[in-house]
């Protein structure tokens, strides 16, 4: 009976070790897949950031090119006052 109990205990320990090893392998596989997925998302965010930077630079250069023209246009509209009667105005006389 003692020998049978020892063998049963040894079999349980071996099974537990196999289960633990299998769990570690699956955990490593999961971690590697997760890192691969996160790596591709990291590349995607870098690409989005770079595209955003290019758009902002394009807007800034456009603003610099058109700044003087727009300011001159605004000043001419504000400073060129032409008094006239509104088309809906009716004289009371």
PDB file of N, CA, C and O in Angstrom:
ATOM      1  N   UNK A   1       0.842  -1.189   0.000  1.00  0.00           N
ATOM      2  CA  UNK A   1       0.000   0.000   0.000  1.00  0.00           C
ATOM      3  C   UNK A   1       0.882   1.246   0.000  1.00  0.00           C
ATOM      4  O   UNK A   1       0.554   2.218  -0.680  1.00  0.00           O
ATOM      5  N   UNK A   2       1.970   1.248   0.727  1.00  0.00           N
ATOM      6  CA  UNK A   2       2.863   2.389   0.796  1.00  0.00           C
ATOM      7  C   UNK A   2       3.473   2.707  -0.558  1.00  0.00           C
ATOM      8  O   UNK A   2       3.598   3.867  -0.951  1.00  0.00           O
ATOM      9  N   UNK A   3       3.852   1.638  -1.265  1.00  0.00           N
ATOM     10  CA  UNK A   3       4.463   1.826  -2.576  1.00  0.00           C
ATOM     11  C   UNK A   3       3.441   2.387  -3.567  1.00  0.00           C
ATOM     12  O   UNK A   3       3.768   3.251  -4.380  1.00  0.00           O
ATOM     13  N   UNK A   4       2.242   1.908  -3.498  1.00  0.00           N
ATOM     14  CA  UNK A   4       1.162   2.363  -4.390  1.00  0.00           C
ATOM     15  C   UNK A   4       0.832   3.839  -4.105  1.00  0.00           C
ATOM     16  O   UNK A   4       0.598   4.606  -5.039  1.00  0.00           O
ATOM     17  N   UNK A   5       0.811   4.233  -2.846  1.00  0.00           N
ATOM     18  CA  UNK A   5       0.526   5.616  -2.469  1.00  0.00           C
ATOM     19  C   UNK A   5       1.640   6.548  -2.942  1.00  0.00           C
ATOM     20  O   UNK A   5       1.387   7.657  -3.411  1.00  0.00           O
ATOM     21  N   UNK A   6       2.900   6.061  -2.805  1.00  0.00           N
ATOM     22  CA  UNK A   6       4.023   6.871  -3.285  1.00  0.00           C
ATOM     23  C   UNK A   6       3.952   7.062  -4.796  1.00  0.00           C
ATOM     24  O   UNK A   6       4.178   8.161  -5.303  1.00  0.00           O
ATOM     25  N   UNK A   7       3.644   6.009  -5.493  1.00  0.00           N
ATOM     26  CA  UNK A   7       3.546   6.085  -6.965  1.00  0.00           C
ATOM     27  C   UNK A   7       2.416   7.027  -7.377  1.00  0.00           C
ATOM     28  O   UNK A   7       2.564   7.795  -8.327  1.00  0.00           O
ATOM     29  N   UNK A   8       1.297   6.971  -6.672  1.00  0.00           N
ATOM     30  CA  UNK A   8       0.165   7.854  -6.956  1.00  0.00           C
ATOM     31  C   UNK A   8       0.553   9.311  -6.705  1.00  0.00           C
ATOM     32  O   UNK A   8       0.222  10.197  -7.493  1.00  0.00           O
ATOM     33  N   UNK A   9       1.256   9.544  -5.603  1.00  0.00           N
ATOM     34  CA  UNK A   9       1.709  10.905  -5.280  1.00  0.00           C
ATOM     35  C   UNK A   9       2.694  11.396  -6.329  1.00  0.00           C
ATOM     36  O   UNK A   9       2.622  12.553  -6.743  1.00  0.00           O
ATOM     37  N   UNK A  10       3.601  10.552  -6.762  1.00  0.00           N
ATOM     38  CA  UNK A  10       4.581  10.913  -7.790  1.00  0.00           C
ATOM     39  C   UNK A  10       3.868  11.236  -9.106  1.00  0.00           C
ATOM     40  O   UNK A  10       4.229  12.197  -9.786  1.00  0.00           O
ATOM     41  N   UNK A  11       2.866  10.445  -9.463  1.00  0.00           N
ATOM     42  CA  UNK A  11       2.115  10.687 -10.702  1.00  0.00           C
ATOM     43  C   UNK A  11       1.393  12.039 -10.638  1.00  0.00           C
ATOM     44  O   UNK A  11       1.345  12.767 -11.629  1.00  0.00           O
ATOM     45  N   UNK A  12       0.834  12.370  -9.474  1.00  0.00           N
ATOM     46  CA  UNK A  12       0.166  13.667  -9.316  1.00  0.00           C
ATOM     47  C   UNK A  12       1.158  14.808  -9.468  1.00  0.00           C
ATOM     48  O   UNK A  12       0.857  15.812 -10.113  1.00  0.00           O
ATOM     49  N   UNK A  13       2.339  14.661  -8.878  1.00  0.00           N
ATOM     50  CA  UNK A  13       3.359  15.710  -8.979  1.00  0.00           C
ATOM     51  C   UNK A  13       3.811  15.888 -10.427  1.00  0.00           C
ATOM     52  O   UNK A  13       3.977  17.011 -10.901  1.00  0.00           O
ATOM     53  N   UNK A  14       4.010  14.761 -11.127  1.00  0.00           N
ATOM     54  CA  UNK A  14       4.420  14.828 -12.536  1.00  0.00           C
ATOM     55  C   UNK A  14       3.339  15.501 -13.383  1.00  0.00           C
ATOM     56  O   UNK A  14       3.638  16.315 -14.257  1.00  0.00           O
ATOM     57  N   UNK A  15       2.089  15.152 -13.115  1.00  0.00           N
ATOM     58  CA  UNK A  15       0.985  15.767 -13.860  1.00  0.00           C
ATOM     59  C   UNK A  15       0.921  17.273 -13.579  1.00  0.00           C
ATOM     60  O   UNK A  15       0.685  18.072 -14.485  1.00  0.00           O
ATOM     61  N   UNK A  16       1.131  17.644 -12.328  1.00  0.00           N
ATOM     62  CA  UNK A  16       1.110  19.063 -11.961  1.00  0.00           C
ATOM     63  C   UNK A  16       2.234  19.822 -12.670  1.00  0.00           C
ATOM     64  O   UNK A  16       2.033  20.942 -13.140  1.00  0.00           O
ATOM     65  N   UNK A  17       3.421  19.202 -12.745  1.00  0.00           N
ATOM     66  CA  UNK A  17       4.555  19.833 -13.434  1.00  0.00           C
ATOM     67  C   UNK A  17       4.242  19.989 -14.924  1.00  0.00           C
ATOM     68  O   UNK A  17       4.560  21.022 -15.513  1.00  0.00           O
ATOM     69  N   UNK A  18       3.630  18.990 -15.530  1.00  0.00           N
ATOM     70  CA  UNK A  18       3.277  19.084 -16.951  1.00  0.00           C
ATOM     71  C   UNK A  18       2.256  20.193 -17.190  1.00  0.00           C
ATOM     72  O   UNK A  18       2.365  20.952 -18.153  1.00  0.00           O
ATOM     73  N   UNK A  19       1.274  20.279 -16.312  1.00  0.00           N
ATOM     74  CA  UNK A  19       0.256  21.330 -16.430  1.00  0.00           C
ATOM     75  C   UNK A  19       0.910  22.701 -16.299  1.00  0.00           C
ATOM     76  O   UNK A  19       0.590  23.622 -17.051  1.00  0.00           O
ATOM     77  N   UNK A  20       1.822  22.832 -15.348  1.00  0.00           N
ATOM     78  CA  UNK A  20       2.509  24.114 -15.128  1.00  0.00           C
ATOM     79  C   UNK A  20       3.370  24.492 -16.340  1.00  0.00           C
ATOM     80  O   UNK A  20       3.402  25.654 -16.744  1.00  0.00           O
ATOM     81  N   UNK A  21       4.061  23.511 -16.913  1.00  0.00           N
ATOM     82  CA  UNK A  21       4.894  23.762 -18.085  1.00  0.00           C
ATOM     83  C   UNK A  21       4.016  24.179 -19.276  1.00  0.00           C
ATOM     84  O   UNK A  21       4.353  25.117 -19.998  1.00  0.00           O
ATOM     85  N   UNK A  22       2.909  23.489 -19.473  1.00  0.00           N
ATOM     86  CA  UNK A  22       1.980  23.825 -20.556  1.00  0.00           C
ATOM     87  C   UNK A  22       1.450  25.253 -20.382  1.00  0.00           C
ATOM     88  O   UNK A  22       1.363  26.017 -21.343  1.00  0.00           O
ATOM     89  N   UNK A  23       1.096  25.600 -19.126  1.00  0.00           N
ATOM     90  CA  UNK A  23       0.591  26.943 -18.847  1.00  0.00           C
ATOM     91  C   UNK A  23       1.650  27.999 -19.160  1.00  0.00           C
ATOM     92  O   UNK A  23       1.329  29.040 -19.731  1.00  0.00           O
ATOM     93  N   UNK A  24       2.916  27.742 -18.791  1.00  0.00           N
ATOM     94  CA  UNK A  24       4.001  28.690 -19.078  1.00  0.00           C
ATOM     95  C   UNK A  24       4.195  28.869 -20.583  1.00  0.00           C
ATOM     96  O   UNK A  24       4.389  29.987 -21.060  1.00  0.00           O
ATOM     97  N   UNK A  25       4.143  27.757 -21.330  1.00  0.00           N
ATOM     98  CA  UNK A  25       4.298  27.842 -22.789  1.00  0.00           C
ATOM     99  C   UNK A  25       3.183  28.684 -23.407  1.00  0.00           C
ATOM    100  O   UNK A  25       3.433  29.546 -24.250  1.00  0.00           O
ATOM    101  N   UNK A  26       1.967  28.424 -22.982  1.00  0.00           N
ATOM    102  CA  UNK A  26       0.823  29.192 -23.516  1.00  0.00           C
ATOM    103  C   UNK A  26       0.929  30.660 -23.131  1.00  0.00           C
ATOM    104  O   UNK A  26       0.595  31.536 -23.928  1.00  0.00           O
ATOM    105  N   UNK A  27       1.388  30.934 -21.924  1.00  0.00           N
ATOM    106  CA  UNK A  27       1.553  32.322 -21.463  1.00  0.00           C
ATOM    107  C   UNK A  27       2.607  33.036 -22.308  1.00  0.00           C
ATOM    108  O   UNK A  27       2.417  34.193 -22.684  1.00  0.00           O
ATOM    109  N   UNK A  28       3.718  32.356 -22.609  1.00  0.00           N
ATOM    110  CA  UNK A  28       4.758  32.946 -23.451  1.00  0.00           C
ATOM    111  C   UNK A  28       4.229  33.216 -24.860  1.00  0.00           C
ATOM    112  O   UNK A  28       4.498  34.263 -25.448  1.00  0.00           O
ATOM    113  N   UNK A  29       3.476  32.258 -25.386  1.00  0.00           N
ATOM    114  CA  UNK A  29       2.893  32.424 -26.720  1.00  0.00           C
ATOM    115  C   UNK A  29       1.933  33.620 -26.744  1.00  0.00           C
ATOM    116  O   UNK A  29       1.937  34.416 -27.683  1.00  0.00           O
ATOM    117  N   UNK A  30       1.126  33.727 -25.711  1.00  0.00           N
ATOM    118  CA  UNK A  30       0.196  34.853 -25.602  1.00  0.00           C
ATOM    119  C   UNK A  30       0.957  36.178 -25.519  1.00  0.00           C
ATOM    120  O   UNK A  30       0.593  37.150 -26.181  1.00  0.00           O
ATOM    121  N   UNK A  31       2.007  36.212 -24.706  1.00  0.00           N
ATOM    122  CA  UNK A  31       2.795  37.442 -24.550  1.00  0.00           C
ATOM    123  C   UNK A  31       3.429  37.853 -25.872  1.00  0.00           C
ATOM    124  O   UNK A  31       3.438  39.037 -26.210  1.00  0.00           O
ATOM    125  N   UNK A  32       3.962  36.885 -26.629  1.00  0.00           N
ATOM    126  CA  UNK A  32       4.595  37.218 -27.904  1.00  0.00           C
ATOM    127  C   UNK A  32       3.563  37.741 -28.907  1.00  0.00           C
ATOM    128  O   UNK A  32       3.845  38.681 -29.651  1.00  0.00           O
ATOM    129  N   UNK A  33       2.369  37.138 -28.933  1.00  0.00           N
ATOM    130  CA  UNK A  33       1.320  37.627 -29.833  1.00  0.00           C
ATOM    131  C   UNK A  33       0.855  39.016 -29.417  1.00  0.00           C
ATOM    132  O   UNK A  33       0.602  39.873 -30.264  1.00  0.00           O
ATOM    133  N   UNK A  34       0.746  39.232 -28.123  1.00  0.00           N
ATOM    134  CA  UNK A  34       0.323  40.539 -27.620  1.00  0.00           C
ATOM    135  C   UNK A  34       1.350  41.612 -27.978  1.00  0.00           C
ATOM    136  O   UNK A  34       0.975  42.712 -28.383  1.00  0.00           O
ATOM    137  N   UNK A  35       2.638  41.306 -27.832  1.00  0.00           N
ATOM    138  CA  UNK A  35       3.675  42.271 -28.174  1.00  0.00           C
ATOM    139  C   UNK A  35       3.674  42.561 -29.669  1.00  0.00           C
ATOM    140  O   UNK A  35       3.880  43.702 -30.082  1.00  0.00           O
ATOM    141  N   UNK A  36       3.444  41.533 -30.483  1.00  0.00           N
ATOM    142  CA  UNK A  36       3.382  41.748 -31.927  1.00  0.00           C
ATOM    143  C   UNK A  36       2.222  42.669 -32.280  1.00  0.00           C
ATOM    144  O   UNK A  36       2.360  43.557 -33.121  1.00  0.00           O
ATOM    145  N   UNK A  37       1.088  42.454 -31.639  1.00  0.00           N
ATOM    146  CA  UNK A  37      -0.078  43.304 -31.908  1.00  0.00           C
ATOM    147  C   UNK A  37       0.172  44.725 -31.421  1.00  0.00           C
ATOM    148  O   UNK A  37      -0.166  45.685 -32.112  1.00  0.00           O
ATOM    149  N   UNK A  38       0.751  44.863 -30.258  1.00  0.00           N
ATOM    150  CA  UNK A  38       1.026  46.203 -29.718  1.00  0.00           C
ATOM    151  C   UNK A  38       2.084  46.901 -30.558  1.00  0.00           C
ATOM    152  O   UNK A  38       2.033  48.118 -30.739  1.00  0.00           O
ATOM    153  N   UNK A  39       3.033  46.144 -31.068  1.00  0.00           N
ATOM    154  CA  UNK A  39       4.059  46.742 -31.922  1.00  0.00           C
ATOM    155  C   UNK A  39       3.455  47.330 -33.179  1.00  0.00           C
ATOM    156  O   UNK A  39       3.844  48.420 -33.598  1.00  0.00           O
ATOM    157  N   UNK A  40       2.508  46.630 -33.790  1.00  0.00           N
ATOM    158  CA  UNK A  40       1.876  47.156 -35.007  1.00  0.00           C
ATOM    159  C   UNK A  40       1.044  48.385 -34.685  1.00  0.00           C
ATOM    160  O   UNK A  40       0.968  49.308 -35.495  1.00  0.00           O
ATOM    161  N   UNK A  41       0.416  48.412 -33.506  1.00  0.00           N
ATOM    162  CA  UNK A  41      -0.333  49.605 -33.108  1.00  0.00           C
ATOM    163  C   UNK A  41       0.610  50.762 -32.851  1.00  0.00           C
ATOM    164  O   UNK A  41       0.280  51.909 -33.151  1.00  0.00           O
ATOM    165  N   UNK A  42       1.788  50.475 -32.296  1.00  0.00           N
ATOM    166  CA  UNK A  42       2.789  51.519 -32.072  1.00  0.00           C
ATOM    167  C   UNK A  42       3.231  52.130 -33.391  1.00  0.00           C
ATOM    168  O   UNK A  42       3.384  53.348 -33.488  1.00  0.00           O
ATOM    169  N   UNK A  43       3.441  51.288 -34.421  1.00  0.00           N
ATOM    170  CA  UNK A  43       3.827  51.795 -35.739  1.00  0.00           C
ATOM    171  C   UNK A  43       2.707  52.641 -36.324  1.00  0.00           C
ATOM    172  O   UNK A  43       2.959  53.674 -36.945  1.00  0.00           O
ATOM    173  N   UNK A  44       1.474  52.202 -36.124  1.00  0.00           N
ATOM    174  CA  UNK A  44       0.329  52.937 -36.642  1.00  0.00           C
ATOM    175  C   UNK A  44       0.236  54.311 -35.992  1.00  0.00           C
ATOM    176  O   UNK A  44      -0.009  55.307 -36.672  1.00  0.00           O
ATOM    177  N   UNK A  45       0.430  54.367 -34.687  1.00  0.00           N
ATOM    178  CA  UNK A  45       0.348  55.664 -34.010  1.00  0.00           C
ATOM    179  C   UNK A  45       1.485  56.566 -34.452  1.00  0.00           C
ATOM    180  O   UNK A  45       1.296  57.778 -34.555  1.00  0.00           O
ATOM    181  N   UNK A  46       2.663  56.013 -34.718  1.00  0.00           N
ATOM    182  CA  UNK A  46       3.786  56.822 -35.208  1.00  0.00           C
ATOM    183  C   UNK A  46       3.464  57.385 -36.591  1.00  0.00           C
ATOM    184  O   UNK A  46       3.781  58.539 -36.880  1.00  0.00           O
ATOM    185  N   UNK A  47       2.839  56.580 -37.442  1.00  0.00           N
ATOM    186  CA  UNK A  47       2.466  57.045 -38.783  1.00  0.00           C
ATOM    187  C   UNK A  47       1.417  58.154 -38.696  1.00  0.00           C
ATOM    188  O   UNK A  47       1.500  59.145 -39.422  1.00  0.00           O
ATOM    189  N   UNK A  48       0.438  57.990 -37.817  1.00  0.00           N
ATOM    190  CA  UNK A  48      -0.600  59.006 -37.648  1.00  0.00           C
ATOM    191  C   UNK A  48       0.024  60.301 -37.129  1.00  0.00           C
ATOM    192  O   UNK A  48      -0.321  61.391 -37.586  1.00  0.00           O
ATOM    193  N   UNK A  49       0.934  60.174 -36.183  1.00  0.00           N
ATOM    194  CA  UNK A  49       1.590  61.361 -35.635  1.00  0.00           C
ATOM    195  C   UNK A  49       2.402  62.077 -36.703  1.00  0.00           C
ATOM    196  O   UNK A  49       2.394  63.307 -36.767  1.00  0.00           O
ATOM    197  N   UNK A  50       3.094  61.332 -37.530  1.00  0.00           N
ATOM    198  CA  UNK A  50       3.893  61.927 -38.600  1.00  0.00           C
ATOM    199  C   UNK A  50       2.982  62.614 -39.628  1.00  0.00           C
ATOM    200  O   UNK A  50       3.293  63.714 -40.084  1.00  0.00           O
ATOM    201  N   UNK A  51       1.877  61.987 -39.991  1.00  0.00           N
ATOM    202  CA  UNK A  51       0.945  62.600 -40.942  1.00  0.00           C
ATOM    203  C   UNK A  51       0.348  63.877 -40.354  1.00  0.00           C
ATOM    204  O   UNK A  51       0.181  64.869 -41.063  1.00  0.00           O
ATOM    205  N   UNK A  52       0.031  63.855 -39.075  1.00  0.00           N
ATOM    206  CA  UNK A  52      -0.509  65.051 -38.415  1.00  0.00           C
ATOM    207  C   UNK A  52       0.513  66.170 -38.428  1.00  0.00           C
ATOM    208  O   UNK A  52       0.172  67.326 -38.682  1.00  0.00           O
ATOM    209  N   UNK A  53       1.767  65.832 -38.156  1.00  0.00           N
ATOM    210  CA  UNK A  53       2.827  66.850 -38.183  1.00  0.00           C
ATOM    211  C   UNK A  53       2.960  67.478 -39.572  1.00  0.00           C
ATOM    212  O   UNK A  53       3.133  68.690 -39.700  1.00  0.00           O
ATOM    213  N   UNK A  54       2.875  66.637 -40.613  1.00  0.00           N
ATOM    214  CA  UNK A  54       2.966  67.165 -41.990  1.00  0.00           C
ATOM    215  C   UNK A  54       1.800  68.100 -42.284  1.00  0.00           C
ATOM    216  O   UNK A  54       1.989  69.149 -42.901  1.00  0.00           O
ATOM    217  N   UNK A  55       0.590  67.729 -41.847  1.00  0.00           N
ATOM    218  CA  UNK A  55      -0.573  68.590 -42.085  1.00  0.00           C
ATOM    219  C   UNK A  55      -0.431  69.923 -41.366  1.00  0.00           C
ATOM    220  O   UNK A  55      -0.740  70.972 -41.930  1.00  0.00           O
ATOM    221  N   UNK A  56       0.034  69.886 -40.130  1.00  0.00           N
ATOM    222  CA  UNK A  56       0.206  71.126 -39.364  1.00  0.00           C
ATOM    223  C   UNK A  56       1.251  72.009 -40.035  1.00  0.00           C
ATOM    224  O   UNK A  56       1.060  73.222 -40.132  1.00  0.00           O
ATOM    225  N   UNK A  57       2.348  71.426 -40.497  1.00  0.00           N
ATOM    226  CA  UNK A  57       3.376  72.212 -41.184  1.00  0.00           C
ATOM    227  C   UNK A  57       2.819  72.820 -42.463  1.00  0.00           C
ATOM    228  O   UNK A  57       3.127  73.967 -42.788  1.00  0.00           O
ATOM    229  N   UNK A  58       1.998  72.060 -43.194  1.00  0.00           N
ATOM    230  CA  UNK A  58       1.380  72.593 -44.408  1.00  0.00           C
ATOM    231  C   UNK A  58       0.464  73.762 -44.103  1.00  0.00           C
ATOM    232  O   UNK A  58       0.463  74.755 -44.831  1.00  0.00           O
ATOM    233  N   UNK A  59      -0.320  73.657 -43.031  1.00  0.00           N
ATOM    234  CA  UNK A  59      -1.208  74.755 -42.643  1.00  0.00           C
ATOM    235  C   UNK A  59      -0.411  75.990 -42.226  1.00  0.00           C
ATOM    236  O   UNK A  59      -0.774  77.115 -42.569  1.00  0.00           O
ATOM    237  N   UNK A  60       0.662  75.778 -41.495  1.00  0.00           N
ATOM    238  CA  UNK A  60       1.477  76.913 -41.057  1.00  0.00           C
ATOM    239  C   UNK A  60       2.133  77.606 -42.239  1.00  0.00           C
ATOM    240  O   UNK A  60       2.174  78.835 -42.283  1.00  0.00           O
ATOM    241  N   UNK A  61       2.643  76.851 -43.192  1.00  0.00           N
ATOM    242  CA  UNK A  61       3.266  77.481 -44.356  1.00  0.00           C
ATOM    243  C   UNK A  61       2.221  78.204 -45.201  1.00  0.00           C
ATOM    244  O   UNK A  61       2.498  79.276 -45.740  1.00  0.00           O
ATOM    245  N   UNK A  62       1.027  77.634 -45.322  1.00  0.00           N
ATOM    246  CA  UNK A  62      -0.049  78.300 -46.048  1.00  0.00           C
ATOM    247  C   UNK A  62      -0.438  79.598 -45.356  1.00  0.00           C
ATOM    248  O   UNK A  62      -0.680  80.609 -46.015  1.00  0.00           O
ATOM    249  N   UNK A  63      -0.496  79.570 -44.051  1.00  0.00           N
ATOM    250  CA  UNK A  63      -0.832  80.771 -43.276  1.00  0.00           C
ATOM    251  C   UNK A  63       0.238  81.849 -43.494  1.00  0.00           C
ATOM    252  O   UNK A  63      -0.090  83.025 -43.650  1.00  0.00           O
ATOM    253  N   UNK A  64       1.492  81.456 -43.505  1.00  0.00           N
ATOM    254  CA  UNK A  64       2.571  82.430 -43.719  1.00  0.00           C
ATOM    255  C   UNK A  64       2.504  83.031 -45.128  1.00  0.00           C
ATOM    256  O   UNK A  64       2.739  84.226 -45.306  1.00  0.00           O
ATOM    257  N   UNK A  65       2.185  82.205 -46.123  1.00  0.00           N
ATOM    258  CA  UNK A  65       2.120  82.700 -47.508  1.00  0.00           C
ATOM    259  C   UNK A  65       0.956  83.673 -47.709  1.00  0.00           C
ATOM    260  O   UNK A  65       1.103  84.676 -48.407  1.00  0.00           O
ATOM    261  N   UNK A  66      -0.189  83.385 -47.107  1.00  0.00           N
ATOM    262  CA  UNK A  66      -1.394  84.166 -47.382  1.00  0.00           C
ATOM    263  C   UNK A  66      -1.681  85.249 -46.351  1.00  0.00           C
ATOM    264  O   UNK A  66      -2.675  85.966 -46.471  1.00  0.00           O
ATOM    265  N   UNK A  67      -0.843  85.377 -45.358  1.00  0.00           N
ATOM    266  CA  UNK A  67      -1.101  86.303 -44.260  1.00  0.00           C
ATOM    267  C   UNK A  67      -1.224  87.752 -44.727  1.00  0.00           C
ATOM    268  O   UNK A  67      -2.195  88.431 -44.393  1.00  0.00           O
ATOM    269  N   UNK A  68      -0.268  88.215 -45.480  1.00  0.00           N
ATOM    270  CA  UNK A  68      -0.258  89.615 -45.915  1.00  0.00           C
ATOM    271  C   UNK A  68      -1.461  89.926 -46.818  1.00  0.00           C
ATOM    272  O   UNK A  68      -2.090  90.975 -46.677  1.00  0.00           O
ATOM    273  N   UNK A  69      -1.768  89.037 -47.718  1.00  0.00           N
ATOM    274  CA  UNK A  69      -2.886  89.262 -48.634  1.00  0.00           C
ATOM    275  C   UNK A  69      -4.204  89.350 -47.872  1.00  0.00           C
ATOM    276  O   UNK A  69      -5.023  90.227 -48.147  1.00  0.00           O
ATOM    277  N   UNK A  70      -4.412  88.448 -46.916  1.00  0.00           N
ATOM    278  CA  UNK A  70      -5.654  88.439 -46.136  1.00  0.00           C
ATOM    279  C   UNK A  70      -5.744  89.694 -45.272  1.00  0.00           C
ATOM    280  O   UNK A  70      -6.809  90.303 -45.175  1.00  0.00           O
ATOM    281  N   UNK A  71      -4.638  90.084 -44.647  1.00  0.00           N
ATOM    282  CA  UNK A  71      -4.650  91.302 -43.829  1.00  0.00           C
ATOM    283  C   UNK A  71      -4.979  92.526 -44.682  1.00  0.00           C
ATOM    284  O   UNK A  71      -5.774  93.370 -44.267  1.00  0.00           O
ATOM    285  N   UNK A  72      -4.382  92.633 -45.861  1.00  0.00           N
ATOM    286  CA  UNK A  72      -4.669  93.759 -46.743  1.00  0.00           C
ATOM    287  C   UNK A  72      -6.132  93.766 -47.154  1.00  0.00           C
ATOM    288  O   UNK A  72      -6.753  94.828 -47.209  1.00  0.00           O
ATOM    289  N   UNK A  73      -6.687  92.604 -47.440  1.00  0.00           N
ATOM    290  CA  UNK A  73      -8.093  92.494 -47.815  1.00  0.00           C
ATOM    291  C   UNK A  73      -8.993  92.938 -46.660  1.00  0.00           C
ATOM    292  O   UNK A  73      -9.942  93.692 -46.879  1.00  0.00           O
ATOM    293  N   UNK A  74      -8.715  92.488 -45.449  1.00  0.00           N
ATOM    294  CA  UNK A  74      -9.511  92.867 -44.284  1.00  0.00           C
ATOM    295  C   UNK A  74      -9.430  94.367 -44.020  1.00  0.00           C
ATOM    296  O   UNK A  74     -10.441  95.019 -43.764  1.00  0.00           O
ATOM    297  N   UNK A  75      -8.226  94.898 -44.087  1.00  0.00           N
ATOM    298  CA  UNK A  75      -8.066  96.340 -43.844  1.00  0.00           C
ATOM    299  C   UNK A  75      -8.793  97.168 -44.896  1.00  0.00           C
ATOM    300  O   UNK A  75      -9.397  98.189 -44.565  1.00  0.00           O
ATOM    301  N   UNK A  76      -8.747  96.752 -46.145  1.00  0.00           N
ATOM    302  CA  UNK A  76      -9.447  97.501 -47.186  1.00  0.00           C
ATOM    303  C   UNK A  76     -10.959  97.450 -46.966  1.00  0.00           C
ATOM    304  O   UNK A  76     -11.645  98.442 -47.213  1.00  0.00           O
ATOM    305  N   UNK A  77     -11.484  96.328 -46.510  1.00  0.00           N
ATOM    306  CA  UNK A  77     -12.921  96.223 -46.257  1.00  0.00           C
ATOM    307  C   UNK A  77     -13.332  97.078 -45.056  1.00  0.00           C
ATOM    308  O   UNK A  77     -14.389  97.709 -45.079  1.00  0.00           O
ATOM    309  N   UNK A  78     -12.518  97.103 -44.028  1.00  0.00           N
ATOM    310  CA  UNK A  78     -12.858  97.842 -42.815  1.00  0.00           C
ATOM    311  C   UNK A  78     -12.680  99.344 -43.016  1.00  0.00           C
ATOM    312  O   UNK A  78     -13.496 100.133 -42.539  1.00  0.00           O
ATOM    313  N   UNK A  79     -11.626  99.744 -43.715  1.00  0.00           N
ATOM    314  CA  UNK A  79     -11.316 101.172 -43.843  1.00  0.00           C
ATOM    315  C   UNK A  79     -12.056 101.853 -44.998  1.00  0.00           C
ATOM    316  O   UNK A  79     -12.147 103.080 -45.015  1.00  0.00           O
ATOM    317  N   UNK A  80     -12.571 101.117 -45.931  1.00  0.00           N
ATOM    318  CA  UNK A  80     -13.264 101.698 -47.082  1.00  0.00           C
ATOM    319  C   UNK A  80     -14.759 101.789 -46.758  1.00  0.00           C
ATOM    320  O   UNK A  80     -15.525 100.890 -47.106  1.00  0.00           O
ATOM    321  N   UNK A  81     -15.173 102.874 -46.091  1.00  0.00           N
ATOM    322  CA  UNK A  81     -16.555 103.062 -45.671  1.00  0.00           C
ATOM    323  C   UNK A  81     -17.290 103.867 -46.738  1.00  0.00           C
ATOM    324  O   UNK A  81     -16.855 104.954 -47.118  1.00  0.00           O
ATOM    325  N   UNK A  82     -18.402 103.326 -47.214  1.00  0.00           N
ATOM    326  CA  UNK A  82     -19.217 104.017 -48.219  1.00  0.00           C
ATOM    327  C   UNK A  82     -20.623 104.186 -47.642  1.00  0.00           C
ATOM    328  O   UNK A  82     -21.412 103.241 -47.662  1.00  0.00           O
ATOM    329  N   UNK A  83     -20.943 105.359 -47.136  1.00  0.00           N
ATOM    330  CA  UNK A  83     -22.278 105.551 -46.566  1.00  0.00           C
ATOM    331  C   UNK A  83     -23.344 105.535 -47.664  1.00  0.00           C
ATOM    332  O   UNK A  83     -23.192 106.200 -48.689  1.00  0.00           O
ATOM    333  N   UNK A  84     -24.410 104.784 -47.451  1.00  0.00           N
ATOM    334  CA  UNK A  84     -25.523 104.722 -48.394  1.00  0.00           C
ATOM    335  C   UNK A  84     -26.777 104.283 -47.655  1.00  0.00           C
ATOM    336  O   UNK A  84     -26.705 103.666 -46.593  1.00  0.00           O
ATOM    337  N   UNK A  85     -27.910 104.607 -48.224  1.00  0.00           N
ATOM    338  CA  UNK A  85     -29.187 104.224 -47.617  1.00  0.00           C
ATOM    339  C   UNK A  85     -29.460 102.757 -47.879  1.00  0.00           C
ATOM    340  O   UNK A  85     -29.124 102.215 -48.932  1.00  0.00           O
ATOM    341  N   UNK A  86     -30.071 102.140 -46.904  1.00  0.00           N
ATOM    342  CA  UNK A  86     -30.434 100.734 -47.049  1.00  0.00           C
ATOM    343  C   UNK A  86     -31.553 100.620 -48.080  1.00  0.00           C
ATOM    344  O   UNK A  86     -32.418 101.495 -48.132  1.00  0.00           O
ATOM    345  N   UNK A  87     -31.565  99.574 -48.899  1.00  0.00           N
ATOM    346  CA  UNK A  87     -32.606  99.454 -49.935  1.00  0.00           C
ATOM    347  C   UNK A  87     -34.031  99.425 -49.364  1.00  0.00           C
ATOM    348  O   UNK A  87     -34.960  99.784 -50.087  1.00  0.00           O
ATOM    349  N   UNK A  88     -34.243  99.033 -48.156  1.00  0.00           N
ATOM    350  CA  UNK A  88     -35.577  98.954 -47.566  1.00  0.00           C
ATOM    351  C   UNK A  88     -35.998 100.260 -46.878  1.00  0.00           C
ATOM    352  O   UNK A  88     -37.102 100.342 -46.338  1.00  0.00           O
ATOM    353  N   UNK A  89     -35.131 101.279 -46.892  1.00  0.00           N
ATOM    354  CA  UNK A  89     -35.451 102.528 -46.209  1.00  0.00           C
ATOM    355  C   UNK A  89     -36.559 103.270 -46.962  1.00  0.00           C
ATOM    356  O   UNK A  89     -36.507 103.415 -48.183  1.00  0.00           O
ATOM    357  N   UNK A  90     -37.568 103.740 -46.205  1.00  0.00           N
ATOM    358  CA  UNK A  90     -38.655 104.503 -46.825  1.00  0.00           C
ATOM    359  C   UNK A  90     -38.641 105.894 -46.225  1.00  0.00           C
ATOM    360  O   UNK A  90     -38.559 106.060 -45.008  1.00  0.00           O
ATOM    361  N   UNK A  91     -38.719 106.853 -47.059  1.00  0.00           N
ATOM    362  CA  UNK A  91     -38.722 108.245 -46.604  1.00  0.00           C
ATOM    363  C   UNK A  91     -40.095 108.576 -46.016  1.00  0.00           C
ATOM    364  O   UNK A  91     -41.121 108.135 -46.533  1.00  0.00           O
ATOM    365  N   UNK A  92     -40.105 109.353 -44.933  1.00  0.00           N
ATOM    366  CA  UNK A  92     -41.361 109.709 -44.275  1.00  0.00           C
ATOM    367  C   UNK A  92     -42.006 110.939 -44.916  1.00  0.00           C
ATOM    368  O   UNK A  92     -43.118 111.298 -44.529  1.00  0.00           O
ATOM    369  N   UNK A  93     -41.376 111.580 -45.852  1.00  0.00           N
ATOM    370  CA  UNK A  93     -41.898 112.824 -46.418  1.00  0.00           C
ATOM    371  C   UNK A  93     -42.937 112.652 -47.434  1.00  0.00           C
ATOM    372  O   UNK A  93     -43.442 113.636 -47.973  1.00  0.00           O
TER     373      UNK A  93
END
